[in-house]
Amino acid sequence: MITADTLKTLTTFTAPALTRAIRDSGYTLDEFESAKFLGITNGGQFCYSVTYEDIHEETIVQTKVFLTYNAAFGTVTADY
């Protein structure tokens, strides 16, 4: 079960919080400038729209990040 407090936390990640989560997942150079919660996928992942600066092309890129909550361990992982 996901408690109300956990649900509130999982739906209010900030850009810095998502940056830390994605870096913990192995994307060590990624850094987000903005983040907006979009909803929960059919598979139970928490979906965010994020933006970051592409240093190679010097443009702002928008993509999605998906958080997976492991209720048994109380952990969150992030991926694209």
N, C-alpha and C positions, 0 to 999 in steps of 0.2 A: 504494500500500500504506500502511496505517496501522501504524506500529510499535507495539510494546508500550508504550514510554514515552509516545507520543502518546495511545494509547488510555487509559492510566492518567490522563493529564492531562485528557482530554476527559470522563472519567467522574467526576471529583472536583472540579468547579467549585464554589466556595463562593458564598454569596449576594452578597458584594461583587464577586466575579469575574463573575458573571452580570449584576450591575448595570452594570458597566463595559462588558460585551459588548453589552447591550441599548441602552445610551446611545450607543455607537459606531455602532449601527444606526439612530440617529435618534430614539429615545425618550428625550429628554434629561432628563425629570423623573422617570422611573421609578426606584424603589429597592426592592430585595427584602430582606425580613427573614429568610427561610429558603429553602433550596434542597435538593432531594433528587433524585438521579439515579434515573430510572425505567427507562430502557432505550434501545435503539436501534430506531428505526422501520424499517418495511419499505423506506423510501426512503433509509436510511442517516443520518438525523439523530439527534442525541443529545437525548433528551427529559428535561426536568427539571420537577418539580413545585415551584413557588415560591409564596411568600406575600408580600403587600405590604399596606400600609395605604391604604385608599381615604379620602383626606382630605375628600372631599365628604360621604360617608356615615358616616365615622368607624367603619369596620368593617375587619376583616382579610379579604382576598380571596385565594383560592387559584386558580392558573391554571397553564398549562404554557408553558414556553419551549423552543424547539427550536434547537439549535446545528448549524450546517452547517460541516463541515470541508472546506477546499479543499486537497487534498494537493499540488497543483501549486505553490501559493504558500505553503503552510504557514499559512494564515489561518483564522480562525473568525468566522462571523457568527451573530447571534442574531435570533430573531423569535418572535412569538406564533403 
